[in-house]
Amino acid sequence: MIVTTQLLVLEKRPYRESALIVRGISPDYGRMSFVIHGAQKISEKSMPVADLYRELNIEFKDDIPGDLHNADRVELLNDFSGVADVVNNYKMAVKIGNFLLRNMPDNVPQPYTYDASVSVFRHLSAEEGTEDPYRWSLVQCSVVLKCAYLYENGLLPEGATAEQNDFLENLVASGIDDSPLPECRPEYWLSLNKWMNSLLEFHHLER
């Protein structure tokens, strides 16, 4: 059966003459790998669509066994390669990509984590100097991504109070919708990041 899914490309390597093997995450299937034939070809009429830190729409046959799928059709949805323009943003993108590829389950839908990842990469790739009062800082990007992953996989404990629960739920919603983050003191984001890291260690997740 031919199906379509989105893929956020987090890793790539050359394959044979002009193909690429790309690995990334999908909202419908979790972690996925594809062979994209002709992905390295450059002509006067077109440039390669598949590349690192791009969101693709991919059509493939899901009834063929194996973990490596052949992409039948690829369409570019979003290009987040601007993360490479700022060193610290690029380092954060690499960390996030490694975290997702190491911990995202195969063949398990992960729509919350996927949407939060796309939101985070959108903020990391935003042009420097852009006047956006709602642009997320690096620590906020880190917290949003980890919170969405822990929440979706049933690993985020309840807060000590109703207010804390509301804050965490709003934080997950902000990641999914790419909406303004819930307000709190700037130093609270650092505390949240440490707490998220302790949860990752508790559940033996790789960072």
Backbone as CSV, one residue per row, in Angstrom:
resi,resn,N_x,N_y,N_z,CA_x,CA_y,CA_z,C_x,C_y,C_z
1,MET,0.839,-1.193,0.000,0.000,0.000,0.000,0.878,1.250,0.000
2,ILE,0.559,2.200,-0.838,1.316,3.445,-0.918,0.749,4.439,0.096
3,VAL,1.628,4.965,0.942,1.220,5.927,1.969,2.134,7.141,1.903
4,THR,1.727,8.169,2.618,2.502,9.404,2.682,2.713,9.791,4.128
5,THR,3.910,10.242,4.442,4.192,10.743,5.784,5.172,11.901,5.688
6,GLN,5.297,12.638,6.772,6.299,13.690,6.853,7.550,13.117,7.513
7,LEU,8.682,13.661,7.166,9.947,13.243,7.764,10.801,14.474,8.031
8,LEU,11.258,14.609,9.275,12.237,15.632,9.622,13.606,14.972,9.541
9,VAL,14.420,15.386,8.571,15.701,14.742,8.305,16.731,15.182,9.344
10,LEU,17.307,14.207,10.048,18.277,14.482,11.101,19.651,13.888,10.818
11,GLU,19.743,13.065,9.797,21.026,12.450,9.437,20.961,12.040,7.981
12,LYS,22.098,12.134,7.282,22.140,11.714,5.884,23.526,11.165,5.569
13,ARG,23.576,10.281,4.576,24.864,9.798,4.069,24.683,9.361,2.619
14,PRO,25.735,9.522,1.808,25.650,9.134,0.393,25.438,7.642,0.248
15,TYR,24.750,7.271,-0.834,24.472,5.862,-1.117,24.558,5.647,-2.619
16,ARG,25.486,4.781,-3.027,25.706,4.494,-4.439,26.013,5.776,-5.209
17,GLU,25.482,5.906,-6.431,25.923,7.006,-7.292,25.339,8.346,-6.875
18,SER,24.023,8.472,-6.927,23.424,9.779,-6.668,22.343,9.721,-5.601
19,ALA,22.278,8.609,-4.865,21.233,8.454,-3.850,21.729,8.887,-2.480
20,LEU,20.784,9.078,-1.583,21.070,9.361,-0.183,20.295,8.388,0.682
21,ILE,20.885,8.031,1.810,20.136,7.402,2.889,19.921,8.473,3.952
22,VAL,18.665,8.726,4.265,18.348,9.737,5.269,17.637,9.067,6.443
23,ARG,17.931,9.551,7.637,17.257,9.081,8.849,16.624,10.281,9.524
24,GLY,15.467,10.042,10.101,14.784,11.127,10.778,13.589,10.620,11.543
25,ILE,12.673,11.517,11.833,11.489,11.145,12.596,10.233,11.520,11.824
26,SER,9.206,10.712,12.040,7.913,10.882,11.390,6.827,10.946,12.457
27,PRO,5.783,11.741,12.257,4.694,11.755,13.237,3.906,10.449,13.255
28,ASP,3.926,9.717,12.140,3.110,8.511,12.001,3.851,7.223,12.336
29,TYR,5.188,7.226,12.167,5.953,5.990,12.299,7.149,6.108,13.247
30,GLY,7.324,7.216,13.924,8.490,7.372,14.792,9.762,7.515,13.978
31,ARG,10.802,6.801,14.392,12.083,6.878,13.690,12.007,6.097,12.384
32,MET,12.546,6.691,11.307,12.476,6.048,9.990,13.748,6.311,9.195
33,SER,14.019,5.418,8.239,15.140,5.571,7.313,14.641,5.358,5.887
34,PHE,15.170,6.161,4.967,14.753,6.072,3.563,15.961,6.115,2.642
35,VAL,15.847,5.397,1.531,16.734,5.607,0.392,16.007,6.543,-0.563
36,ILE,16.660,7.640,-0.906,16.076,8.593,-1.861,16.979,8.610,-3.090
37,HIS,16.522,7.995,-4.161,17.323,7.902,-5.375,17.343,9.240,-6.106
38,GLY,18.515,9.561,-6.633,18.681,10.819,-7.356,18.729,12.035,-6.468
39,ALA,18.852,11.839,-5.153,18.787,12.962,-4.222,19.994,13.884,-4.309
40,GLN,21.094,13.407,-4.913,22.293,14.250,-5.008,22.467,14.873,-6.397
41,LYS,21.519,14.607,-7.284,21.635,15.153,-8.633,21.360,16.654,-8.648
42,ILE,22.173,17.377,-9.388,21.980,18.818,-9.572,21.883,19.078,-11.072
43,SER,20.833,19.778,-11.471,20.670,20.117,-12.878,20.328,21.592,-12.992
44,GLU,20.220,22.065,-14.232,19.870,23.467,-14.455,18.447,23.764,-14.013
45,LYS,17.596,22.735,-14.003,16.184,22.947,-13.696,15.848,22.706,-12.224
46,SER,16.674,21.951,-11.519,16.294,21.600,-10.152,17.518,21.420,-9.266
47,MET,17.291,21.599,-7.971,18.290,21.347,-6.946,17.790,20.203,-6.068
48,PRO,18.688,19.536,-5.362,18.241,18.452,-4.483,17.238,18.934,-3.446
49,VAL,16.228,18.129,-3.201,15.195,18.463,-2.220,15.569,17.940,-0.844
50,ALA,16.081,16.722,-0.789,16.382,16.077,0.491,17.720,16.562,1.023
51,ASP,17.720,17.001,2.264,18.967,17.436,2.891,18.755,17.494,4.395
52,LEU,19.839,17.702,5.108,19.808,17.744,6.564,18.960,18.914,7.060
53,TYR,18.178,18.654,8.097,17.323,19.651,8.749,16.280,20.242,7.787
54,ARG,15.715,19.363,6.994,14.580,19.731,6.156,13.394,18.839,6.505
55,GLU,12.212,19.392,6.368,10.991,18.613,6.565,10.461,18.227,5.189
56,LEU,10.291,16.935,4.986,9.883,16.407,3.690,8.533,15.718,3.783
57,ASN,7.829,15.718,2.680,6.645,14.879,2.509,7.082,13.710,1.625
58,ILE,6.968,12.485,2.143,7.509,11.326,1.439,6.406,10.307,1.172
59,GLU,6.370,9.832,-0.062,5.447,8.771,-0.463,6.235,7.476,-0.604
60,PHE,5.738,6.392,0.012,6.452,5.122,-0.031,5.470,3.964,0.148
61,LYS,5.960,2.764,-0.111,5.149,1.557,0.073,5.436,0.998,1.466
62,ASP,4.414,0.910,2.308,4.641,0.451,3.677,4.391,-1.040,3.856
63,ASP,4.142,-1.763,2.762,3.905,-3.206,2.880,5.142,-4.015,2.500
64,ILE,6.286,-3.328,2.328,7.538,-4.014,2.020,8.320,-4.173,3.318
65,PRO,8.675,-5.409,3.704,9.372,-5.614,4.976,10.751,-4.967,4.994
66,GLY,11.207,-4.654,6.213,12.527,-4.047,6.378,12.426,-2.678,7.009
67,ASP,13.559,-2.229,7.563,13.599,-0.937,8.245,13.995,0.208,7.317
68,LEU,14.536,-0.129,6.143,14.972,0.875,5.189,13.980,0.912,4.033
69,HIS,13.304,2.042,3.881,12.253,2.173,2.872,12.773,2.932,1.656
70,ASN,12.190,2.638,0.506,12.472,3.386,-0.714,11.458,4.509,-0.857
71,ALA,11.940,5.720,-0.999,11.045,6.857,-1.207,10.655,6.921,-2.677
72,ASP,9.352,6.887,-2.945,8.874,6.964,-4.321,8.706,8.404,-4.799
73,ARG,8.345,9.280,-3.869,8.167,10.697,-4.222,8.504,11.539,-3.011
74,VAL,9.233,12.640,-3.238,9.690,13.498,-2.138,9.350,14.940,-2.453
75,GLU,8.763,15.616,-1.486,8.396,17.024,-1.630,8.931,17.803,-0.427
76,LEU,9.521,18.950,-0.677,10.041,19.789,0.398,8.902,20.580,1.044
77,LEU,8.791,20.471,2.376,7.795,21.222,3.124,8.412,22.430,3.827
78,ASN,9.522,22.211,4.519,10.192,23.286,5.250,11.694,23.061,5.224
79,ASP,12.426,24.153,5.176,13.885,24.099,5.183,14.389,24.799,6.441
80,PHE,14.969,24.008,7.363,15.484,24.561,8.615,17.007,24.576,8.624
81,SER,17.633,24.542,7.453,19.091,24.508,7.385,19.723,25.796,7.905
82,GLY,18.919,26.825,8.147,19.434,28.064,8.721,20.007,27.880,10.115
83,VAL,19.766,26.722,10.740,20.364,26.471,12.058,21.885,26.527,11.981
84,ALA,22.441,26.259,10.812,23.896,26.244,10.661,24.502,27.644,10.628
85,ASP,23.678,28.673,10.546,24.180,30.039,10.463,24.706,30.560,11.801
86,VAL,24.271,29.944,12.897,24.697,30.356,14.238,25.260,29.125,14.943
87,VAL,26.497,29.230,15.415,27.197,28.057,15.949,26.426,27.402,17.091
88,ASN,25.969,28.182,18.059,25.281,27.599,19.213,23.946,26.963,18.821
89,ASN,23.268,27.565,17.854,22.017,26.977,17.370,22.292,25.647,16.665
90,TYR,23.378,25.615,15.914,23.734,24.372,15.214,24.084,23.271,16.218
91,LYS,24.838,23.636,17.258,25.183,22.648,18.282,23.923,22.098,18.961
92,MET,22.954,22.979,19.217,21.701,22.534,19.818,20.950,21.616,18.861
93,ALA,20.945,21.946,17.568,20.274,21.107,16.575,20.899,19.717,16.527
94,VAL,22.217,19.638,16.609,22.903,18.340,16.603,22.512,17.532,17.838
95,LYS,22.483,18.185,19.005,22.108,17.495,20.244,20.680,16.956,20.154
96,ILE,19.788,17.788,19.653,18.383,17.368,19.539,18.255,16.207,18.557
97,GLY,18.947,16.308,17.422,18.894,15.234,16.441,19.407,13.917,17.015
98,ASN,20.521,13.967,17.743,21.072,12.762,18.356,20.110,12.182,19.383
99,PHE,19.513,13.046,20.183,18.560,12.581,21.194,17.387,11.854,20.546
100,LEU,16.834,12.435,19.505,15.669,11.844,18.853,16.010,10.528,18.165
101,LEU,17.141,10.472,17.474,17.510,9.247,16.765,17.874,8.121,17.724
102,ARG,18.361,8.452,18.899,18.724,7.424,19.873,17.520,6.923,20.670
103,ASN,16.524,7.766,20.850,15.447,7.425,21.773,14.067,7.272,21.147
104,MET,13.894,7.758,19.932,12.584,7.645,19.301,12.304,6.195,18.922
105,PRO,11.151,5.645,19.288,10.844,4.258,18.926,10.558,4.124,17.429
106,ASP,10.802,2.928,16.909,10.471,2.617,15.518,9.012,2.181,15.427
107,ASN,8.350,2.588,14.340,6.986,2.136,14.038,5.983,2.438,15.145
108,VAL,6.197,3.521,15.855,5.264,3.982,16.889,4.942,5.442,16.600
109,PRO,3.677,5.797,16.403,3.336,7.204,16.143,3.816,8.111,17.270
110,GLN,4.402,9.237,16.890,4.910,10.210,17.861,4.546,11.629,17.398
111,PRO,3.256,11.918,17.251,2.867,13.222,16.690,3.231,14.409,17.571
112,TYR,3.137,14.278,18.895,3.465,15.394,19.776,4.951,15.737,19.685
113,THR,5.787,14.702,19.780,7.230,14.929,19.713,7.624,15.480,18.353
114,TYR,6.977,14.976,17.305,7.297,15.457,15.961,6.953,16.937,15.819
115,ASP,5.737,17.299,16.195,5.323,18.696,16.049,6.191,19.621,16.892
116,ALA,6.548,19.177,18.103,7.415,19.995,18.956,8.801,20.138,18.328
117,SER,9.292,19.077,17.699,10.599,19.136,17.048,10.591,20.131,15.893
118,VAL,9.528,20.091,15.094,9.420,21.041,13.986,9.364,22.476,14.516
119,SER,8.618,22.694,15.591,8.547,24.027,16.191,9.920,24.482,16.667
120,VAL,10.640,23.583,17.344,11.968,23.920,17.859,12.918,24.261,16.716
121,PHE,12.913,23.469,15.653,13.808,23.752,14.536,13.427,25.051,13.826
122,ARG,12.150,25.379,13.839,11.737,26.647,13.249,12.338,27.825,14.028
123,HIS,12.360,27.721,15.344,12.940,28.790,16.162,14.465,28.817,16.046
124,LEU,15.089,27.651,15.993,16.544,27.598,15.881,17.032,28.149,14.544
125,SER,16.228,28.020,13.507,16.643,28.449,12.168,16.183,29.857,11.818
126,ALA,15.473,30.514,12.739,15.000,31.876,12.465,16.195,32.805,12.244
127,GLU,16.040,33.719,11.333,17.128,34.630,10.981,17.502,35.504,12.167
128,GLU,18.799,35.634,12.406,19.271,36.458,13.508,18.870,37.921,13.282
129,GLY,18.510,38.583,14.376,18.107,39.980,14.296,16.637,40.169,14.034
130,THR,15.911,39.063,13.808,14.473,39.150,13.587,13.778,39.587,14.865
131,GLU,12.946,40.593,14.759,12.222,41.090,15.929,11.030,40.195,16.211
132,ASP,11.218,39.272,17.115,10.154,38.348,17.484,10.185,38.164,18.991
133,PRO,9.262,38.796,19.708,9.274,38.700,21.173,8.980,37.294,21.676
134,TYR,8.457,36.420,20.795,8.101,35.066,21.212,9.124,34.025,20.753
135,ARG,10.253,34.474,20.236,11.277,33.525,19.805,11.856,32.799,21.021
136,TRP,11.979,31.487,20.900,12.434,30.683,22.032,13.952,30.713,22.152
137,SER,14.429,30.763,23.403,15.859,30.684,23.658,16.323,29.234,23.508
138,LEU,17.634,29.018,23.561,18.163,27.664,23.433,17.670,26.760,24.557
139,VAL,17.674,27.278,25.787,17.223,26.447,26.904,15.732,26.167,26.799
140,GLN,14.960,27.110,26.308,13.530,26.881,26.110,13.296,25.827,25.038
141,CYS,14.070,25.871,23.956,13.955,24.842,22.914,14.234,23.461,23.493
142,SER,15.263,23.376,24.326,15.623,22.106,24.945,14.503,21.589,25.839
143,VAL,13.938,22.470,26.655,12.873,22.073,27.574,11.624,21.638,26.818
144,VAL,11.238,22.387,25.802,10.033,22.068,25.031,10.142,20.683,24.405
145,LEU,11.286,20.393,23.790,11.469,19.115,23.117,11.424,17.953,24.109
146,LYS,12.149,18.076,25.203,12.189,16.989,26.191,10.824,16.788,26.845
147,CYS,10.140,17.885,27.132,8.840,17.803,27.780,7.842,17.077,26.879
148,ALA,7.837,17.406,25.594,6.916,16.760,24.659,7.209,15.269,24.552
149,TYR,8.498,14.919,24.469,8.873,13.502,24.358,8.458,12.725,25.608
150,LEU,8.770,13.257,26.786,8.440,12.578,28.037,6.922,12.449,28.207
151,TYR,6.210,13.501,27.862,4.753,13.487,27.987,4.137,12.440,27.064
152,GLU,4.577,12.424,25.816,3.972,11.514,24.834,4.239,10.055,25.173
153,ASN,5.357,9.794,25.802,5.724,8.415,26.109,5.394,8.020,27.546
154,GLY,4.573,8.830,28.224,4.105,8.495,29.558,5.178,8.537,30.620
155,LEU,6.199,9.354,30.419,7.336,9.412,31.339,7.407,10.724,32.119
156,LEU,6.446,11.599,31.901,6.440,12.888,32.593,5.531,12.793,33.811
157,PRO,6.096,12.888,35.020,5.256,12.776,36.222,4.387,14.015,36.404
158,GLU,3.361,13.868,37.210,2.518,15.009,37.522,3.279,16.004,38.385
159,GLY,2.903,17.270,38.281,3.510,18.287,39.112,3.023,18.192,40.545
160,ALA,3.692,18.907,41.399,3.341,18.867,42.824,2.039,19.600,43.110
161,THR,1.660,20.518,42.205,0.443,21.302,42.403,-0.346,21.355,41.105
162,ALA,-1.606,21.812,41.209,-2.437,21.971,40.013,-1.832,23.009,39.076
163,GLU,-1.214,24.051,39.652,-0.597,25.092,38.839,0.567,24.535,38.022
164,GLN,1.354,23.662,38.647,2.474,23.054,37.925,1.973,22.140,36.804
165,ASN,0.900,21.411,37.061,0.325,20.563,36.022,-0.165,21.392,34.841
166,ASP,-0.827,22.500,35.151,-1.315,23.386,34.092,-0.139,23.936,33.278
167,PHE,0.936,24.300,33.971,2.119,24.844,33.291,2.699,23.813,32.323
168,LEU,2.860,22.566,32.784,3.443,21.526,31.942,2.556,21.210,30.741
169,GLU,1.243,21.160,30.959,0.330,20.907,29.847,0.366,22.048,28.836
170,ASN,0.437,23.273,29.321,0.537,24.420,28.414,1.870,24.421,27.669
171,LEU,2.912,23.941,28.344,4.223,23.871,27.706,4.202,22.875,26.558
172,VAL,3.599,21.711,26.779,3.469,20.714,25.706,2.638,21.274,24.562
173,ALA,1.541,21.945,24.882,0.680,22.531,23.846,1.422,23.586,23.038
174,SER,2.269,24.378,23.694,3.047,25.398,22.988,3.994,24.762,21.986
175,GLY,4.607,23.634,22.386,5.498,22.944,21.466,4.763,22.395,20.264
176,ILE,3.593,21.836,20.490,2.808,21.251,19.398,2.307,22.331,18.439
177,ASP,1.829,23.437,19.001,1.197,24.487,18.193,2.155,25.581,17.754
178,ASP,3.392,25.552,18.262,4.339,26.651,18.046,3.709,27.981,18.462
179,SER,3.159,27.981,19.653,2.518,29.169,20.206,3.373,29.723,21.350
180,PRO,3.089,30.949,21.820,3.888,31.525,22.914,3.950,30.603,24.126
181,LEU,5.122,30.533,24.736,5.325,29.672,25.887,4.647,30.249,27.126
182,PRO,4.272,29.376,28.072,3.721,29.897,29.326,4.759,30.761,30.036
183,GLU,4.292,31.795,30.702,5.211,32.737,31.333,5.732,32.196,32.661
184,CYS,7.018,32.464,32.904,7.637,32.129,34.183,8.927,32.926,34.295
185,ARG,9.561,32.871,35.444,10.821,33.578,35.638,11.895,32.973,34.741
186,PRO,12.800,33.800,34.216,13.852,33.278,33.320,14.658,32.140,33.938
187,GLU,14.976,32.259,35.243,15.780,31.226,35.875,15.025,29.907,36.018
188,TYR,13.683,29.963,35.932,12.891,28.738,36.071,13.135,27.796,34.904
189,TRP,13.454,28.339,33.731,13.726,27.496,32.568,14.960,26.638,32.802
190,LEU,15.972,27.193,33.492,17.167,26.410,33.798,16.839,25.282,34.770
191,SER,15.989,25.578,35.762,15.571,24.544,36.711,14.777,23.455,36.003
192,LEU,13.900,23.868,35.091,13.121,22.896,34.327,14.029,21.997,33.490
193,ASN,15.033,22.583,32.871,15.942,21.808,32.033,16.689,20.762,32.865
194,LYS,17.129,21.147,34.066,17.806,20.199,34.951,16.855,19.074,35.362
195,TRP,15.610,19.415,35.635,14.625,18.407,36.020,14.361,17.437,34.874
196,MET,14.231,17.991,33.655,14.023,17.131,32.488,15.204,16.189,32.293
197,ASN,16.413,16.701,32.465,17.598,15.859,32.317,17.627,14.749,33.359
198,SER,17.206,15.066,34.588,17.173,14.034,35.629,16.148,12.951,35.287
199,LEU,15.041,13.337,34.651,14.047,12.350,34.231,14.596,11.458,33.115
200,LEU,15.335,12.042,32.196,15.942,11.251,31.125,16.921,10.230,31.698
201,GLU,17.714,10.663,32.673,18.667,9.747,33.303,17.927,8.643,34.072
202,PHE,16.856,9.022,34.759,16.094,8.038,35.541,15.542,6.937,34.642
203,HIS,15.101,7.321,33.451,14.503,6.353,32.527,15.539,5.753,31.559
204,HIS,16.814,6.004,31.838,17.922,5.425,31.071,17.835,5.791,29.598
205,LEU,17.490,7.029,29.338,17.444,7.539,27.973,18.773,8.231,27.646
206,GLU,19.184,8.115,26.402,20.451,8.722,25.989,20.253,10.190,25.648
207,ARG,21.246,11.002,26.021,21.178,12.430,25.714,22.286,12.826,24.754
